[in-house]
Amino acid sequence: MHIAYLTPEYPHSNSSPSGGLGTSIKNLAEQLVKKDHKISVFIYGQEKDLVFEEEGIKFHFIKQLNFDFFGWYRYRKYLEFYINKVIQEEQIDILEAPDWTGITAFMKLKCPLVIKMHGSDSYFCRLEGRPQKKKNFWFEKLALKKADHLLSVSRFTANKTRKIFKLKKEIKVIHNSVDVETFTPSGEEPVPDTILYFGSIIRKKGVLELAEIFNIINKKNPNARLIMAGRDVPDIRTGQSTRALFEEILEKKSLENVSWLGSLPYEKIKAEISKASVIVLPSFAEALPMTWLEAMAMEKAMVTSDIGWAKEMMIAGKTGFTVYPKKHAAYAEKVLKLLSNRELAEQMGLAARKRVLENFSTGVIVDEHVRFYKEI
């Protein structure tokens, strides 16, 4: 088959910054090529046009165009024309696009269109309890209703999205995957009392709750150190730096035990995961987070949130602890327990990797995608 992906992000040196959506597509694309499928990736909203092939994947970087009026419509129609030309010239069998901001609304593509639910703007707004632009809701609803097939990375996201948009179509669930050959246990001893958070420094990821949690941890274990790795994002409510808001919450002694690493490349992130005694990921809003899968694959002890998608990934008390992020004392208690009990942390790490190998490894998930695409 010739399978194409339309995405606003992809982890590549020529691309703008990428998150979990881009990583999930990269994992799929690279493995599908190994199974002799032809892959094209259309990355829109970029700084310049660029077409090239690398490791069997054909990349189309498509420049963001700005129009004087109806730019949202005219750019979509520009993308439609470009993609349809490639579909016909290169005989693309199927195209998968994300639900984010309904990029395929108003497009009529010349091959079957699958929309995968990685979490729409409407979805995240509902989870975070914040208002949404009516335009974005309309675009997303139109795109989902017009899609030939619907796919979701978690059952929680599928059910929530169905309710938001009153969808009647069947929604197939195929989870995100992680490359278990890339994310492997390093074998090195973790640095004692080291806690790692990695991901965007943003309210919806629970980082402001983490500041409160670390204040409690630091009082009971003054040696505990919190490492924060990720890009600082302006806060959606105040417009301030989220890091600045985080530091305002921290008590003086806690502040001295926090280190900021900024945004790191994959290899450096893996090194930080390896060194950490405990990984903390107290997010309020996810679909099926790649950061969780990566930490689980590396056999790390974790304390995560307990919301929706978490129940599809974690086995509470076995692969790690799951706690609602606003329960600061309970969350801190679980982190402290793992810091003080190395044997328990190791057991949970082993169970986490085993769960990933059986349910979320790229090999398993790619085969599910191939069966789904072939049915279409």
Secondary structure, DSSP 8 states (H G I E B T S, - for coil): -EEEEEES--SSTTSS---HHHHHHHHHHHHHHHTT-EEEEEEEEESS-EEEEETTEEEEEEE----SS-HHHHHHHHHHHHHHHHHHHHT--EEEEE-GGGTTTT---SS-EEEEES--HHHHHHHHT----HHHHHHHHHHHHH-SEEEES-HHHHHHHHHHHT--S-EEE----B-TTTS--------TTEEEEES-B-GGGTHHHHHHHHHHHHHH-TT-EEEEES-B-B-TTT-SBHHHHHHHHS-HHHHHTEEEEES--HHHHHHHHHH-SEEEE--S--SS-HHHHHHHHTT--EEE--STTHHHH--BTTTBEE--TT-HHHHHHHHHHHHH-HHHHHHHHHHHHHHHHHHTBHHHHHHHHHHHHHH-
